[in-house]
Every structure is written in structure tokens, then in C-alpha cells.
């Protein structure tokens, strides 16, 4: 049995607009960093690199962009290249090795069972 199957090893965050404001990009990055700080082991240097993405012009980059920052596979899009439920969205997707994750899925138990 693979004990890593219950571990959270990624997060996708988006805002429901095709063109982001600076505040929306910053919010997306902040949510991603919150997950990384809680669920993984992110260094200050990695945080700085991920934060730096919010200052870039995502519209100048065509489509979905992706790069590795340490053990984190980071992808982002400006509303062209990240399709959520049939619509283009502004967002970020980050994944990390499950074996390093401190977060797990849990199955709630019903008190009446």
C-alpha cells in the first residue's frame, strides 16, 4: 500500500477573470505560499522566487508557463492557457513531492455511524 496516496501534494488557485489585476495575482501567489508553508518545506529563497512571479507581466507571456523552483513544479497563466470548467482563468498550479507533504486528506466520520 502506498502511504503517499492520502497526502496533499498540490494546489491550484485561480480567480474568475481572464485579465488579472496586480492585486489578484498577488492574492493567487499568497494562497499558494500559504499551502506551501503549511504542507511542505519551502525555503525563504523559494518563497522569494514564487513571490517574484506576481510582479511579472503574465499577459506578456503566451499561454501557460511552467518552471521548477526547488522541488516545486510551478505553473501559471494569465487567462490564456489555464482552462477551468471551460473558461480561461488567471491562476497558478503548484505541485510538490507527496513524500514531503505534511498535509493529508481525511475522511470525516459521521457521529451517527
Contact map, one row per residue, 1 for C-alpha under 8 A:
11100000000000000000000000000000000000000000000000000000000000000000000000000000000000000000000000000000000000000
11111000000000000000000000000000000000000000000000000000000000000000000000000000000000000000000000000000000000000
11111110000000000000000000000000000000000000000000000000000000000000000000000000000000000000000000000000000000000
01111110000000000000000000000000000000000000000000000000000000000000000000000000000000000000000001100000000000000
01111110000000000000000000000000000000000000000000000000000000000000000000000000000000000000000001000000000000000
00111111000000000000000000000000000000000000000000000000000000000000000000000000000000000000000000000001110000000
00111111100000000000000000000000000000000000000000000000000000000000000000000000000000000000000001101111100000000
00000111110000000000000000000000000000100000000000000000000000000000000000000000000000000000000001001111100000000
00000011111000000000000000000000000000100000000000000000000000000000000000000000000000000000001111001000000000000
00000001111100000000000000000000000000000000000000000000000000000000000000000000000000000000111100000000000000000
00000000111110000000000000000001001000000000000000000000000000000000000000000000000000000000111000000000000000000
00000000011111000000000000000001000000000000000000000000000000000000000000000000000000000011110000000000000000000
00000000001111100000000000010011000000000000000000000000000000000000000000000000000000000011100000000000000000000
00000000000111110000000000010000000000000000000000000000000000000000000000000000000000001111000000000000000000000
00000000000011111001000100010000000000000000000000000000000000000000000000000000000000001110000000000000000000000
00000000000001111100000000000000000000000000000000000000000000000000000000000000000000001100000000000000000000000
00000000000000111111000000000000000000000000000000000000000000000000000000000010000000011100000000000000000000000
00000000000000011111000000000000000000000000000000000000000000000000000000000111000000011100000000000000000000000
00000000000000001111100000000000000000000000000000000000001000000000000000000110000000000100000000000000000000000
00000000000000101111111110000000000000000000000000000000000000000000000000000110000000000100000000000000000000000
00000000000000000011111110000000000000000000000000000000000000000000000000000000000000000000000000000000000000000
00000000000000000001111111000000000000000000000000000110000000000000000000000000000000000000000000000000000000000
00000000000000000001111111100000000000000000000000000000000000000000000000000000000000000000000000000000000000000
00000000000000100001111111110000000000000000000000000000000000000000000000000000000000000000000000000000000000000
00000000000000000001111111111000000000000000000000000100000000000000000000000000000000000110000000000000000000000
00000000000000000000011111111100000000000000000000100110000000000000000000000000000000000000000000000000000000000
00000000000000000000001111111110000000000000000000000000000000000000000000000000000000000000000000000000000000000
00000000000011100000000111111111000000000000000000000000000000000000000000000000000000000011000000000000000000000
00000000000000000000000011111111100000000000000001101100000000000000000000000000000000000001000000000000000000000
00000000000000000000000001111111110000000000000000100000000000000000000000000000000000000000000000000000000000000
00000000000010000000000000111111111000000000000000000000000000000000000000000000000000000000000000000000000000000
00000000001110000000000000011111111100000000000000000000000000000000000000000000000000000001010000000000000000000
00000000000000000000000000001111111110000000001001000000000000000000000000000000000000000000000000000000000000000
00000000000000000000000000000111111111000000000000000000000000000000000000000000000000000000000000000000000000000
00000000001000000000000000000011111111110000000000000000000000000000000000000000000000000000000000000000000000000
00000000000000000000000000000001111111111100000000000000000000000000000000000000000000000000000000000000000000000
00000000000000000000000000000000111111111100000000000000000000000000000000000000000000000000000000000000000000000
00000000000000000000000000000000011111111000000000000000000000000000000000000000000000000000000000000110000000000
00000001100000000000000000000000001111111000000000000000000000000000000000000000000000000000000000001110000000000
00000000000000000000000000000000001111111100000000000000000000000000000000000000000000000000000100011110000000000
00000000000000000000000000000000000111111110000000000000000000000000000000000000000000000000000000010000000000000
00000000000000000000000000000000000110011111011000000000000000000000000000000000000000000000000000000000000000000
00000000000000000000000000000000000000001111111000000000000000000000000000000000000000000000000000000000000000000
00000000000000000000000000000000000000000111111100000000000000000000000000000000000000000000000000000000000000000
00000000000000000000000000000000000000000011111110000000000000000000000000000000000000000000000000000000000000000
00000000000000000000000000000000000000000111111111000000000000000000110000000000000000000000000000000000000000000
00000000000000000000000000000000100000000111111111100000000000000000000000000000000000000000000000000000000000000
00000000000000000000000000000000000000000001111111110000000000000000000000000000000000000000000000000000000000000
00000000000000000000000000000000000000000000111111111000000000000000100000000000000000000000000000000000000000000
00000000000000000000000000001000100000000000011111111100000000000000100000000000000000000000000000000000000000000
00000000000000000000000001001100000000000000001111111110000000000000000000000000000000000000000000000000000000000
00000000000000000000000000000000000000000000000111111111000000000000000000000000000000000000000000000000000000000
00000000000000000000000000001000000000000000000011111111000000000000000000000000000000000000000000000000000000000
00000000000000000000010011001000000000000000000001111111000000000000000000000000000000000000000000000000000000000
00000000000000000000010001000000000000000000000000111111100000000000000000000000000000000000000000000000000000000
00000000000000000000000000000000000000000000000000011111110000000000000000000000000000000000000000000000000000000
00000000000000000000000000000000000000000000000000000011111110000000000000000000000000000000000000000000000000000
00000000000000000000000000000000000000000000000000000001111111000000000000001100000000000000000000000000000000000
00000000000000000010000000000000000000000000000000000000111111000000000000000100000000000000000000000000000000000
00000000000000000000000000000000000000000000000000000000111111000000000000000000000000000000000000000000000000000
00000000000000000000000000000000000000000000000000000000111111101000000000000000000000000000000000000000000000000
00000000000000000000000000000000000000000000000000000000011111111000000000000001000000000000000000000000000000000
00000000000000000000000000000000000000000000000000000000000011111000000000001111110000000000000000000000000000000
00000000000000000000000000000000000000000000000000000000000001111100000000111101110000000000000000000000000000000
00000000000000000000000000000000000000000000000000000000000011111110000000111000000000000000000000000000000000000
00000000000000000000000000000000000000000000000000000000000000011111000011110000000000000000000000000000000000000
00000000000000000000000000000000000000000000000000000000000000001111100011100000000000000000000000000000000000000
00000000000000000000000000000000000000000000000000000000000000000111111111000000000000000000000000000000000000000
00000000000000000000000000000000000000000000010011000000000000000011111111000000000000000000000000000000000000000
00000000000000000000000000000000000000000000010000000000000000000001111100000000000000000000000000000000000000000
00000000000000000000000000000000000000000000000000000000000000000001111110000000000000000000000110000000000000000
00000000000000000000000000000000000000000000000000000000000000000001111111000000000000000000011110000000000000000
00000000000000000000000000000000000000000000000000000000000000000111101111100000000000000000011100000000000000000
00000000000000000000000000000000000000000000000000000000000000000111100111110000000000000001111000000000000000000
00000000000000000000000000000000000000000000000000000000000000011110000011111000000000000001110000000000000000000
00000000000000000000000000000000000000000000000000000000000000011100000001111100010000000111100000000000000000000
00000000000000000000000000000000000000000000000000000000010000111000000000111111110000001111000000000000000000000
00000000000000000111000000000000000000000000000000000000011000110000000000011111110000001110000000000000000000000
00000000000000001111000000000000000000000000000000000000000000100000000000001111111000011110000000000000000000000
00000000000000000100000000000000000000000000000000000000000001110000000000001111111000011100000000000000000000000
00000000000000000000000000000000000000000000000000000000000000110000000000001111111000011000000000000000000000000
00000000000000000000000000000000000000000000000000000000000000110000000000011111111100011110000000000000000000000
00000000000000000000000000000000000000000000000000000000000000000000000000000011111111111000000000000000000000000
00000000000000000000000000000000000000000000000000000000000000000000000000000000011111111000000000000000000000000
00000000000000000000000000000000000000000000000000000000000000000000000000000000001111100000000000000000000000000
00000000000000000000000000000000000000000000000000000000000000000000000000000000001111110000000000000000000000000
00000000000000000000000000000000000000000000000000000000000000000000000000000000001111111000000000000000000000000
00000000000000001100000000000000000000000000000000000000000000000000000000000011111101111100000000000000000000000
00000000000001111100000000000000000000000000000000000000000000000000000000001111111100111110000000000000000000000
00000000000001111111000010000000000000000000000000000000000000000000000000011111010000011111000000000000000000000
00000000000111100000000010010000000000000000000000000000000000000000000000011110010000001111100000000000000000000
00000000000111000000000000011001000000000000000000000000000000000000000001111000000000000111110000000000000000000
00000000011110000000000000000000000000000000000000000000000000000000000001110000000000000011111000000000000000000
00000000011100000000000000000001000000000000000000000000000000000000000111100000000000000001111100000000000000000
00000000111000000000000000000000000000000000000000000000000000000000000111000000000000000000111110000000000000000
00000000110000000000000000000000000000010000000000000000000000000000001110000000000000000000011111011000000000000
00000000100000000000000000000000000000000000000000000000000000000000001100000000000000000000001111111000000000000
00011011100000000000000000000000000000000000000000000000000000000000000000000000000000000000000111111000000000000
00010010000000000000000000000000000000000000000000000000000000000000000000000000000000000000000011111000000000000
00000000000000000000000000000000000000011000000000000000000000000000000000000000000000000000000111111100000000000
00000011100000000000000000000000000000110000000000000000000000000000000000000000000000000000000111111111000000000
00000011000000000000000000000000000001110000000000000000000000000000000000000000000000000000000000011111000000000
00000011000000000000000000000000000001110000000000000000000000000000000000000000000000000000000000001111100000000
00000111000000000000000000000000000000000000000000000000000000000000000000000000000000000000000000001111110000000
00000111000000000000000000000000000000000000000000000000000000000000000000000000000000000000000000000011111000000
00000100000000000000000000000000000000000000000000000000000000000000000000000000000000000000000000000001111100000
00000000000000000000000000000000000000000000000000000000000000000000000000000000000000000000000000000000111110000
00000000000000000000000000000000000000000000000000000000000000000000000000000000000000000000000000000000011111000
00000000000000000000000000000000000000000000000000000000000000000000000000000000000000000000000000000000001111101
00000000000000000000000000000000000000000000000000000000000000000000000000000000000000000000000000000000000111111
00000000000000000000000000000000000000000000000000000000000000000000000000000000000000000000000000000000000011111
00000000000000000000000000000000000000000000000000000000000000000000000000000000000000000000000000000000000001111
00000000000000000000000000000000000000000000000000000000000000000000000000000000000000000000000000000000000011111
